[in-house]
Amino acid sequence: MSKSKTAAKSEGKTANKPDPVTWSRTLRETVESVAIAFILAFLFRTFEAEAFVIPTGSMAPTLQGRHKDVDCPQCGYHYRVSASSEVDPEGNPRKCNVIAGTCPMCGYRLDVDPTAPGKADEYPSYNGDRIIVNKFAYDVSDPQRWDVVVFKWPGDAKTNYIKRLVGLPNERLQVQYGDVYTAPLGSDDFQIARKPPEKLRAMLQPVYDNDYVLPKLIEAGLEPRWQPWAAGGQKSQWTTSSDYKSFTSEGSRGTAWLRYQHIVPTQETWREFENGVKVKSPSPTSIKDSYAYDAGEADCHPPRWVGENSVGDLALDCQFNVKKAAGAVVLELVKGGRQFQCRIDLTSGKAELSIVPKADSPNPDFAPKADTSIHGPGTYDVSFANVDEQLCLWVNGHVVDFNGPTTYPSLGNNTHAATDLSPAGIAVEGGAAVEVSHVKLLRDIYYTADVGNTELQRAGFIRSQDISNVKDLGPGQYFMMGDNSPESADSRYWGKVDRRLLIGKALFIYWPHSWAPSWAPTLRMFGVELKLPFWPNFNRMTFVH
């Protein structure tokens, strides 16, 4: 009955006249809803989470500061170049333009100078990632090593910093050959600090992705980085595809190897190619702690960091298309003259780890075994890592559990050896028929040690020593370092961070800079052009590890 009266009333002449009681109730509910929303937002911001913007590249590539996004016009690889030098710490523009970037895959130098015609629109600079930080995390649990943490800078508690936590209270910390070592206070018994597998995968840096190989450079004379190796002049049992991206062995006799050499095209290589002359292939080098992010050129300074330290902690990713369930595949990583191998039987799926040579090894019986999901013909994604004196294996994205520890004691192999010029290999044996594709080589973060040159410190340059000074951390004190170690001002310079300065744990990149698709309409207002819609960059929205 009441419903029909209301409906009838709405059709009468007084339909536009609000009922005082209804209007009052609606207004009150609206005000209450808005007030509650503001209160909840305030409480959420104060006690639970808060949004932060990343200003610089000290945590790159995990978190991006102000940068340029670049697609290499030669190989198509997508990378980023720091543009934080274009603004001061307060975000005000500086007279400093990023003018070039160098592709980490093919070495091509690309002009991105915004003062050149059309370049400002083609290669704009974007502000840093926006992240959500859990401010409640450390009220209910202790900070953990390898957390990404927001905290107040000890030198000025008004300034927020974000780094990775590497040192915990009541321990001694030292950086040696790119790794972090810790010992109890009062002890010199330093042990390597190992990353758990999920952190390790997130922190690995790209070295080379063979999906971006350039056949035209190879056909002009550049040696391919991945190529079949045959002993004693014998014919290789691997067949390379016409685009050099995949390799096939149709049932090998004995053992047939594919090996990687770090052959990086130089600017001279590209000049020779563009002039149409035969390319002189550069000699293989060791893998360095270089970052494409830091290698950008600016008109106010040269490239910041091109890599000075040889990195031996590596990971190998590839895809196996097993065509014949026979024999085995072997993955190998080389560090300091030692060969670290993982052999996987293609019939049973059993994996076994080994270190070669065994004769002078502190643990000659090292041979952890495990069952994997590899069983017979099929396609499998496999990853093998030798990082922090620990071997790890993943199959189809899942870490493999072995029947014993996969860690090993220090082997004294932290210095580069001649055999490290071929630091990775893939082999088939026992008649296995396999196609290998999507081959990637990655490296661990190489933490540079502290230095005493204050001018370099002021300029933002960090030049590494092999071993840092020992840092003693007392109760409630933490040591923070950036993932982009050579370009990070962190605890190596301004010391320890007290727990009271911790704000929270980084959780999620909720808004990297947006993408405007090519089909998006352009809105022009007051002399300003805006691409619409502002397309969310979903690929970069991810949890922070």
C-alpha positions in Angstrom: 0.0 0.0 0.0 2.7 2.5 0.9 4.5 1.8 -2.3 1.5 2.7 -4.4 0.9 5.9 -2.5 4.5 7.0 -3.0 4.3 6.2 -6.7 1.1 8.1 -7.1 2.5 11.1 -5.2 5.4 11.3 -7.5 3.0 11.8 -10.4 1.3 14.8 -8.8 2.0 18.5 -9.0 4.1 18.4 -5.8 6.6 15.8 -7.2 9.5 18.3 -7.2 8.9 19.4 -3.6 11.2 17.4 -1.3 9.7 15.8 1.8 11.4 17.5 4.8 11.8 14.2 6.7 13.2 12.3 3.7 15.4 15.2 2.6 16.9 15.5 6.2 17.5 11.8 6.4 19.2 11.7 3.0 21.3 14.7 3.7 22.3 13.2 7.1 23.2 9.8 5.6 25.2 11.5 2.8 27.2 13.6 5.3 27.7 10.6 7.5 28.9 8.4 4.6 31.4 11.1 3.5 32.6 11.6 7.0 33.0 7.8 7.6 34.9 7.5 4.3 37.3 10.3 5.3 37.8 8.8 8.7 38.4 5.3 7.3 40.8 6.8 4.7 42.6 8.7 7.5 42.9 5.7 9.7 44.0 3.5 6.7 46.7 6.1 5.8 47.8 6.5 9.4 47.8 3.0 10.7 47.7 0.6 7.8 49.1 1.8 4.5 50.3 4.9 2.7 51.2 5.7 -0.9 54.7 6.9 -1.8 56.3 8.0 -5.1 59.8 6.7 -6.0 62.0 9.7 -6.9 65.3 8.2 -7.9 66.7 4.9 -9.4 68.5 3.6 -6.3 66.2 0.6 -6.2 66.1 0.0 -10.0 65.0 -2.1 -11.7 62.9 -3.3 -8.7 61.4 0.1 -8.4 61.7 2.9 -11.0 62.5 6.5 -10.2 62.1 9.2 -12.8 63.0 7.6 -16.1 62.6 7.2 -19.8 61.0 4.1 -21.3 62.9 2.9 -24.5 62.2 0.3 -27.1 65.4 -0.6 -28.9 64.7 0.1 -32.6 67.2 -2.7 -33.6 66.3 -5.7 -31.4 63.0 -4.5 -29.9 64.1 -5.0 -26.3 62.3 -2.7 -23.8 64.5 -1.0 -21.2 64.6 2.0 -19.0 67.1 4.9 -18.6 67.3 7.0 -15.5 66.2 10.6 -15.8 66.4 11.6 -12.2 69.2 14.0 -13.0 66.6 16.2 -14.8 65.1 17.3 -11.5 66.5 18.3 -8.1 65.6 16.6 -4.8 62.5 18.8 -4.6 61.3 17.9 -8.1 62.2 21.2 -9.7 63.5 21.0 -13.3 67.3 21.2 -13.9 69.1 22.1 -17.0 70.2 18.5 -17.6 68.8 16.4 -20.4 69.1 12.7 -20.9 70.3 12.4 -24.5 71.0 8.7 -25.2 70.5 5.2 -23.9 72.3 2.0 -24.7 70.4 -1.3 -25.2 71.7 -4.0 -22.8 70.9 -6.7 -25.4 72.4 -5.5 -28.6 74.5 -2.5 -27.5 72.8 -0.1 -29.9 73.0 3.6 -28.8 69.7 5.4 -29.2 69.4 9.2 -29.4 66.7 10.4 -27.0 67.8 14.0 -26.7 64.6 16.0 -26.0 66.0 19.1 -27.6 66.1 17.3 -31.0 63.1 17.7 -33.2 60.3 15.3 -32.2 62.3 13.6 -29.5 60.6 15.2 -26.5 57.3 13.6 -27.6 58.8 10.3 -28.7 60.8 9.7 -25.5 59.3 11.6 -22.6 60.4 11.3 -19.1 58.1 9.7 -16.6 57.8 10.1 -12.9 58.7 7.2 -10.6 56.5 4.3 -9.5 53.8 4.9 -6.9 53.7 2.2 -4.3 51.6 1.1 -1.3 53.5 0.7 2.0 52.2 -1.4 4.9 52.7 0.8 7.9 51.4 -1.9 10.3 53.7 -4.7 9.2 56.5 -4.1 11.8 54.0 -3.5 14.6 53.1 -7.2 14.6 56.4 -8.8 13.3 60.1 -8.1 13.1 61.6 -6.8 9.9 63.2 -9.5 7.8 66.4 -9.5 5.8 65.7 -8.6 2.1 62.5 -6.7 2.9 62.0 -3.5 0.9 61.5 -0.9 3.6 60.5 2.8 3.7 62.1 4.7 6.6 63.1 8.1 7.7 66.7 9.1 6.7 68.9 9.2 9.8 70.4 12.5 8.7 67.0 14.2 8.4 64.0 12.5 9.9 61.8 14.6 7.5 63.0 12.8 4.4 61.7 9.3 3.4 64.0 6.7 1.9 63.3 3.3 0.4 66.0 0.5 0.3 66.4 -3.2 0.9 67.1 -4.3 4.4 70.4 -6.4 4.4 71.7 -6.1 8.0 69.8 -7.1 11.2 70.3 -6.0 14.9 73.1 -7.5 16.9 75.2 -8.7 14.1 78.3 -7.7 12.1 78.0 -7.1 8.4 80.6 -7.0 5.6 80.3 -6.9 1.8 82.7 -9.2 0.0 82.9 -9.7 -3.8 79.4 -8.5 -4.3 77.7 -10.6 -1.5 76.6 -9.8 2.0 78.3 -11.7 4.9 77.2 -11.6 8.5 78.5 -12.7 11.9 77.3 -12.4 15.5 78.5 -9.4 17.4 82.0 -10.0 18.8 82.7 -12.8 16.3 84.7 -12.9 13.1 82.9 -16.1 11.9 81.3 -14.5 8.8 78.8 -16.5 6.8 77.2 -15.6 3.5 73.6 -14.2 3.8 71.6 -16.2 1.3 68.4 -15.0 -0.4 65.4 -17.4 -0.2 64.3 -18.6 -3.7 61.3 -16.3 -4.0 63.5 -13.2 -3.3 66.3 -14.4 -5.5 64.0 -14.7 -8.5 62.7 -11.2 -8.0 66.2 -9.7 -7.5 67.9 -11.2 -10.5 69.2 -8.8 -13.2 69.0 -9.5 -17.0 72.3 -10.2 -18.7 71.1 -11.5 -22.1 67.9 -12.7 -23.6 68.4 -14.8 -26.8 64.9 -14.0 -28.0 66.4 -10.6 -28.9 69.3 -11.9 -31.0 69.9 -10.0 -34.2 70.5 -12.3 -37.2 71.6 -9.4 -39.4 74.6 -8.6 -37.1 75.6 -12.3 -37.0 75.4 -12.5 -40.8 77.6 -9.4 -40.9 80.3 -11.1 -38.9 79.3 -10.9 -35.2 79.7 -14.2 -33.3 76.5 -15.4 -31.7 76.5 -15.5 -28.0 74.9 -19.0 -27.9 76.5 -21.5 -30.2 77.1 -25.3 -30.5 80.5 -26.5 -29.3 82.1 -29.6 -30.7 85.4 -31.1 -29.3 88.3 -32.0 -31.6 86.9 -30.5 -34.7 84.0 -32.9 -34.7 80.7 -31.8 -36.2 78.2 -30.4 -33.7 75.1 -32.4 -33.0 73.1 -29.2 -32.5 71.1 -27.5 -35.3 70.6 -23.8 -35.0 67.4 -22.2 -36.3 67.5 -19.7 -39.1 66.7 -16.9 -36.6 69.3 -18.1 -34.1 66.7 -18.2 -31.4 66.4 -22.0 -30.9 68.6 -25.1 -31.0 67.7 -28.7 -31.8 69.5 -32.0 -31.1 67.9 -35.0 -32.7 69.3 -37.8 -30.6 72.9 -37.1 -29.8 75.7 -39.6 -29.5 77.7 -38.9 -26.3 77.4 -35.4 -24.9 76.6 -32.3 -27.1 77.1 -28.8 -25.7 75.6 -25.4 -26.4 77.7 -22.7 -24.7 77.4 -19.0 -24.0 80.1 -16.3 -24.5 79.5 -12.7 -23.4 80.1 -11.1 -26.7 78.7 -7.5 -26.5 78.4 -5.4 -29.7 80.3 -2.0 -29.3 79.7 1.3 -30.9 82.4 0.4 -33.3 80.5 -2.8 -34.1 77.5 -0.7 -35.0 79.5 1.8 -37.1 81.0 -1.1 -39.1 77.6 -2.6 -39.7 76.0 0.7 -40.7 78.9 1.4 -43.1 78.3 -2.0 -44.7 81.7 -3.4 -43.9 82.4 -6.8 -42.4 81.9 -6.6 -38.6 84.9 -7.5 -36.4 83.4 -9.5 -33.6 84.5 -8.3 -30.1 86.3 -10.7 -27.9 84.3 -12.5 -25.1 84.5 -10.7 -21.8 83.4 -11.5 -18.2 79.9 -10.5 -17.2 79.9 -7.2 -15.4 77.6 -5.4 -12.9 76.3 -3.1 -15.6 72.8 -1.6 -15.5 71.1 -0.2 -18.7 69.3 2.1 -16.2 72.6 3.8 -15.3 74.2 3.8 -18.7 72.1 6.6 -20.1 74.1 9.7 -21.3 73.1 13.2 -20.2 74.4 16.6 -21.4 75.4 17.3 -17.8 77.4 14.1 -17.1 78.7 11.0 -18.8 77.2 7.5 -18.3 77.0 6.9 -14.6 77.9 3.2 -14.4 78.9 0.9 -17.2 80.0 -2.1 -15.0 83.4 -2.6 -13.4 83.1 -5.8 -11.3 83.0 -9.3 -12.8 79.8 -11.2 -11.6 79.9 -14.9 -11.1 76.6 -15.5 -9.4 74.3 -16.4 -12.4 71.0 -18.0 -13.3 70.0 -19.7 -16.6 66.4 -19.9 -17.9 65.3 -21.9 -20.9 62.5 -23.9 -22.4 62.9 -27.5 -23.3 60.7 -29.2 -25.9 61.5 -32.8 -25.2 60.8 -34.9 -28.4 62.3 -38.2 -27.3 62.2 -39.4 -23.7 65.8 -40.7 -23.5 69.0 -39.6 -22.0 69.3 -36.4 -20.0 69.9 -32.6 -20.2 72.6 -30.8 -18.3 72.6 -27.2 -17.2 75.9 -25.7 -16.3 77.1 -22.4 -14.7 80.7 -21.5 -14.3 82.2 -19.4 -11.5 85.9 -18.9 -10.7 86.8 -22.0 -12.7 84.3 -24.2 -11.0 81.5 -25.9 -13.0 78.1 -26.1 -11.2 75.9 -28.6 -12.9 72.3 -29.9 -12.8 71.6 -33.1 -14.7 67.9 -34.0 -15.3 67.0 -37.5 -16.6 64.3 -37.0 -19.2 62.7 -40.4 -18.6 62.4 -40.4 -14.8 62.5 -36.6 -14.1 65.2 -37.1 -11.5 67.6 -34.2 -11.0 71.1 -34.3 -9.5 73.4 -31.4 -8.6 77.2 -31.5 -8.7 80.3 -29.4 -8.5 83.2 -30.0 -10.9 86.1 -30.6 -10.2 85.4 -32.6 -7.0 88.9 -33.6 -6.1 89.8 -30.5 -4.1 86.3 -29.6 -3.0 85.5 -29.2 0.7 82.5 -31.5 0.1 83.4 -34.0 -2.6 80.2 -36.0 -1.9 78.0 -33.1 -2.8 75.2 -34.7 -4.9 71.7 -33.6 -3.9 68.9 -35.4 -5.7 65.2 -34.6 -6.4 62.2 -35.6 -8.4 60.9 -33.1 -10.9 57.7 -32.8 -13.0 59.7 -33.6 -16.2 58.5 -36.9 -17.5 58.9 -37.8 -21.1 57.9 -35.7 -24.2 56.5 -32.2 -23.6 57.5 -28.6 -23.0 59.1 -27.5 -19.8 60.3 -24.2 -18.4 63.5 -24.8 -16.4 65.7 -22.4 -14.4 69.0 -23.1 -12.7 70.8 -20.7 -10.4 74.1 -20.6 -8.6 73.8 -17.6 -6.2 75.0 -17.0 -2.7 76.9 -20.3 -2.6 73.6 -22.2 -3.2 72.2 -24.1 -6.2 68.5 -23.7 -7.0 66.3 -25.4 -9.6 62.8 -24.4 -10.8 60.6 -26.4 -13.2 57.5 -24.7 -14.6 57.9 -21.9 -12.1 58.0 -24.1 -9.0 61.1 -24.4 -6.9 62.4 -28.0 -6.7 63.0 -29.5 -3.2 66.1 -31.7 -3.0 66.8 -34.5 -0.5 69.7 -32.6 1.1 71.2 -29.1 1.4 72.0 -27.4 -1.9 74.3 -25.0 -0.2 78.1 -25.4 -0.3 81.0 -24.0 1.7 83.2 -21.3 0.3 85.4 -22.7 -2.6 87.7 -19.7 -2.9 86.3 -19.1 -6.4 85.4 -15.4 -6.1 87.9 -14.2 -8.7 87.5 -14.4 -12.4 89.1 -17.4 -14.2 89.8 -18.0 -17.9 87.0 -20.6 -18.1 84.5 -18.0 -16.9 84.6 -16.6 -20.5 82.1 -19.4 -21.2 80.0 -19.0 -18.0 76.9 -21.0 -19.0 76.1 -24.2 -21.0 73.3 -26.6 -22.0 74.0 -30.2 -23.0 72.1 -33.2 -24.1 73.4 -36.7 -23.6 72.4 -40.4 -24.1 70.3 -39.9 -27.2 68.1 -37.1 -26.0 66.1 -35.3 -28.7 65.4 -31.8 -27.4 64.6 -28.3 -28.8 66.0 -25.5 -26.6 64.5 -22.0 -26.8 63.8 -18.8 -24.9 67.2 -18.9 -23.4 68.0 -16.2 -20.8 71.1 -15.5 -18.7 70.6 -13.5 -15.5 72.9 -12.3 -12.7 72.6 -11.6 -9.0 72.9 -8.1 -7.6 76.5 -7.2 -7.0 76.8 -5.1 -3.9 79.6 -2.7 -4.3 81.7 -2.1 -1.1 82.2 1.3 0.5 84.9 3.8 -0.5 86.4 6.9 1.2 86.4 9.4 -1.7 84.0 12.1 -0.6 84.0 13.8 -4.0 82.8 10.6 -5.6 80.2 10.3 -2.9 78.9 13.8 -3.5 78.7 13.1 -7.2 76.7 10.0 -6.7 79.4 7.6 -7.9 80.3 4.5 -6.0 83.5 2.7 -7.0 83.9 -0.8 -5.5 86.5 -2.4 -3.4 86.5 -6.2 -3.1 85.8 -6.1 0.7 84.1 -3.4 2.7 84.8 -2.4 6.3 83.0 -4.3 9.0 79.7 -2.7 10.2 78.6 -3.5 13.8 74.8 -3.3 14.4 73.6 -2.9 17.9 70.1 -3.6 19.3 67.3 -2.1 17.1 69.7 -1.1 14.3 69.4 -2.1 10.6 71.6 -1.7 7.5 69.9 -0.6 4.3 71.2 -0.9 0.7 69.8 -0.2 -2.7 69.3 -2.8 -5.5 71.0 -0.4 -7.9 74.1 -0.7 -5.7 76.6 1.6 -7.6 74.0 4.4 -7.8 72.6 4.2 -4.3 73.3 6.4 -1.3 72.6 4.2 1.6 73.9 2.8 4.9 77.4 2.4 3.4 77.6 6.2 3.6 75.2 7.5 6.3 75.2 4.4 8.6 72.7 2.4 10.5 68.9 3.0 10.7 67.2 2.8 14.1 63.9 0.8 14.3 62.0 4.0 15.4 62.7 5.4 11.9 61.1 2.5 10.1 57.8 3.5 8.4 56.8 0.2 6.9 57.2 -2.5 4.3 56.7 -1.9 0.6 53.8 -4.0 -0.7 52.6 -3.1 -4.2 53.4 -1.0 -7.2 49.8 0.3 -7.7 50.5 3.0 -10.3 53.6 3.0 -12.6 53.3 5.7 -15.2 50.3 5.2 -17.5 50.4 4.1 -21.1 48.5 6.1 -23.7 47.7 3.6 -26.6 48.3 4.8 -30.1 44.6 4.8 -30.8 43.7 7.0 -27.8 42.2 10.3 -28.8 44.1 13.6 -28.0 42.5 16.3 -25.9 43.7 19.8 -26.4 43.0 22.3 -23.7 44.7 25.7 -22.9 47.6 24.8 -25.2 48.2 21.4 -23.5 47.8 18.1 -25.2 46.5 15.1 -23.2 46.2 11.6 -24.5 43.0 9.9 -23.5 42.3 7.6 -21.9 45.2 7.3 -19.5 45.8 3.6 -19.9 47.0 1.7 -16.8 50.4 0.1 -17.2 49.2 -3.3 -15.9 52.5 -5.1 -16.7 54.3 -3.1 -14.1 51.6 -3.4 -11.4 53.0 -6.0 -9.1 53.9 -7.0 -5.6 57.3 -5.8 -4.3 59.6 -8.6 -3.4 
